[in-house]
Structures are given as C-alpha cells and as structure tokens.
Amino acid sequence: MGKRVTKQDGSSPAVQRKRVQGKDETPSRWWLKRGLFALFVILILVPVSLSMLPELIQHFVYSHRIRLPFFVDLSRPADHSLNHTINMYLTSEEGISLGVWHTVPESRWKEAQGKDLAWYQNSLNDGSTVFIYLHGNTGTRAATHRVGVAKVLSALGYHVLVPDYRGFGDSTGEPTEAGLTTDALYLYKWVKARSGNSLVVIWGHSLGTGVSTNAAVKLIEQGEVFDGVILEGAFNSARQKIPGHAFSWYYWKFPGCGYLFPEPWAENKCVFPTEENLKKMKSPILFLHSEDDHLVPIQVAKQMHEVAASAQDAERVKLVSFDGSLGYLHNGLYKDPKLPGILKKFVLSLQRWKDK
C-alpha cells in the first residue's frame, strides 16, 4: 500500500496566520465598500435629485400621465354609451386647450343625434340645471366612475360638463394648482354666459374638491358665488398628514421616499387649502362621503362639514355619508341607488335659496 504524501508549502507559522487573517477581513472590506457607496448616494445623488426633480414630484401628485383607461379616443364619448354627448375643446388661456364632454339631459338624447357644437351650446339655455364635474387626479374624463356620474346626472334631466384639466387627457399644458383653478373658473364663466338663469352647480371629487373650493373663493373675490357646490371624497391638506394625504400614495408605496423627497405641498407648490376656503364660502354645500373611503377617512369629511356649517347658515350645508358595508371606497358613490334622490333634493333646495 502506497503512502499518502502531504504537500508542504514551506511557509512559516507567521505567514500562515496572516493568510487566515486576510480571509477573515474580506467580508469586512466588502461591507465597507457598500457603506461608502451608500454614503455617496445619500450625500451626492440625493441632493442632486432634490434640486432636479421637484417637477417630477408634482407629476406624482397629479398622476396626469396615467391616462386611464388606456387606448381610448376621447373625441368619441359615444364609445362609453354617452350617445347624447359632444366632445369639444375650449381655450382657458393662451396655449391651454381643454378637452370637455357635454352631456345633455337624457330626455333629449334622440334630439341630440347628429347635432353640432352650436346646438349643444344653445341647449344650455333650456332651463335645466347644469353641472360641472371636476374630477380627481389620475386618468381622464373617460374613467368609469366619471362616466357613471355623468349618466346619473343626465338621467335626472341635468346637463353635465366634464373637463380634463390642463395636462390631463388630451388637454394641453402642465397641471399646477393655479392652472387647474383657472381652468375651472373659465369653464364656469363659459357655461354661465350660455345658460341664462339656469342653476350651475360645481361637483368636485377628490382633487376636484380642492379645485372647486379654490375656484369658489376666487369667484367671491370677483363678487359672485356658485349656485351650489358638491364635494365628494373631500380631502383636507391642513389636517391630513402623511401618509393620510390623499395624494401621498407614493410615500407609503416606496418606503423612505418621504425622507428623501419633500412633500410637494410643503412649500406652497400644491396647497389646496380646503378648510380655509370653506370658511369663506357662501354657496350651499353638499358633502358626499363613503364611510369606507380608503384615501380620505370619513372623520375628515365630518370636520370639514363642521367648518363649513359654522361659516354660514348651517341649513345650507349638508353631509350625506354612505355605509361602509356597501364597498364604495373613494370612487364608487355613483352606484348608490339613493344618490339620484339625494341630488334631486339638493337641486330643489338650491332653487329655493336662489328664489329668496
């Protein structure tokens, strides 16, 4: 039987100890490199990003680039069963074109077939109440819940105008708080100039509630008030802190983002001071809110209702909540079978207030 030969490297014990120590130090050096790289990212890349990306943060707030539903031709509202609706484009200010859908009362759908823009504009003077629906962030006027609201209002015999703000849908420009407010005021005045003595009601949903109250205060400064305002899923930037803010989904979706990037509303970039606006408003207001709203808790709506009711005649400010078991969340109130009756009652009350 042959003997096993063990190869000797001739190294001294001291050299062998250094080799062992070198092997032990390798993981430490690896972690040191990782730590230095992380420090570089924090100290160099983050400050650069903070200086270069404020506009990108604004895009997160409005989410206007997310044009849901996809592959929709916004010039064809009939594709969404709105066959008594016309698509039009209005210029709210130089360089800003707004895509708008105008749906006439359902009772006039046959008469509306094949009619042009002039006919639709003239129809605003038929004595029917006109609603301007100001939608929330993300998507376009073709979103399912927005189309649903238009159908509910049309079935009740009302006109409905649903615009996409600047930067949304096929509207031009980029969204800003001042810009969205300008768009809303322009459309209101456009409607008022063509609707005679008809009631004109503003319905804001989510982001649109901030736009609605901003526009209401601007109008008061001009010596005029809205006939009525509906605030659905209204948020309150003064009391809703991260992560409860209705537009801060990216903070909790991407952990740590809130520490690296400042809130877009922190430096008056995106304020929407709904609570302060409510203290100045004189229009009758109807709050609509689902108790299971996952973006804006019902407590926020109750707080704002109290603020609005204390600022004017409490009889002119109402809050209607919907049971959480119905599952409407933030966008689904248009499905409720009681909603038409609630809206009809509100419009009748507006007429009484106007006649006083």
Buried (B, 14 or more C-beta within 10 A) or exposed (E): EEEEEEEEEEEEEEEEEEEEEEEEEEEEEEEEEEEEEEEEEEEEEBEEBEEEEBEEBBBBBBBBEEBEEEEBEBEEBEEBEBEBBBBBEBEBEEEBBBBBBBBBBBEBBEEBEEBEEEEBBEBBEBEBBBBBBBBBBBBBBBBEBBBBBBBBBBEBBBBBBBBBBBBBBBBBBEBBBEBBBBBBBBBBBBBBEBBEEBBBBBBBBBBBBBBBBBBBBBBBEEEEBBBBBBBBBBBBBBBBEEEBBBBBBBBEEEEEBBEBBEBBBEEEBBBBBBBBBBEBBBBBBBBBBBBBBEBBBBEBBBBBBBBBBEBBEEEBBBBBBBEEEBEBBBBBBBBBEEBBEBBBEBBEBBEEBEEE
